[in-house]
């Protein structure tokens, strides 16, 4: 690795350590996570039951997880999924920052994924009543 690559990796590691610690993530329990990938065309949102960093992986356990069938449309229809967990190596997230209202944004240039963590007081889907089963 060249000098610039080493500096970039060290900055990334500092950024991840600042935001992605179990103590820092606890405030999102009861809130929601939005997981989207524009290239793959998916958009998920769910209520966070548990969120941890373990063995360099971000692990989110959901009370429920909904998918917007076509996230490009203006339709507000969401559909419940049978998925309850999301696990990803956090090294792919090169962008990790607070984007206001205690929301945490994690972005990956490698996988084109973006995760936004919403605290409990700032949720968009209020209940399963908004979701088709």
PELIN-V331629 format. One record per residue. N is the residue number from 1. RES is the residue in one small letter. BURIAL is + if it has 9 or more other C-alpha atoms within 8 Angstrom, else -. Layout:
# PELIN-V331629
n=[N:N]
res=[RES:RES]
burial=[BURIAL:BURIAL]
This chain:
# PELIN-V331629
n=[1:2:3:4:5:6:7:8:9:10:11:12:13:14:15:16:17:18:19:20:21:22:23:24:25:26:27:28:29:30:31:32:33:34:35:36:37:38:39:40:41:42:43:44:45:46:47:48:49:50:51:52:53:54:55:56:57:58:59:60:61:62:63:64:65:66:67:68:69:70:71:72:73:74:75:76:77:78:79:80:81:82:83:84:85:86:87:88:89:90:91:92:93:94:95:96:97:98:99:100:101:102:103:104:105:106:107:108:109:110:111:112:113:114:115:116:117:118:119:120:121:122:123:124:125:126:127:128:129:130:131:132:133]
res=[x:x:x:x:x:x:x:x:x:x:x:x:x:x:x:x:x:x:x:x:x:x:x:x:x:x:x:x:x:x:x:x:x:x:x:x:x:x:x:x:x:x:x:x:x:x:x:x:x:x:x:x:x:x:x:x:x:x:x:x:x:x:x:x:x:x:x:x:x:x:x:x:x:x:x:x:x:x:x:x:x:x:x:x:x:x:x:x:x:x:x:x:x:x:x:x:x:x:x:x:x:x:x:x:x:x:x:x:x:x:x:x:x:x:x:x:x:x:x:x:x:x:x:x:x:x:x:x:x:x:x:x:x]
burial=[-:-:-:-:-:+:-:-:-:-:-:+:-:-:+:+:-:-:+:+:+:+:-:-:+:+:-:+:+:+:+:+:+:+:+:+:+:-:-:-:+:+:+:+:+:+:+:+:+:+:+:+:+:-:-:-:+:+:+:+:+:+:+:+:+:+:+:+:+:-:+:-:-:-:-:-:+:+:+:+:-:-:-:+:-:-:-:-:-:-:-:+:+:+:+:+:+:-:-:-:-:-:+:+:+:+:+:+:+:-:-:+:+:+:+:+:+:+:+:+:-:-:+:-:-:-:-:-:-:+:+:-:-]
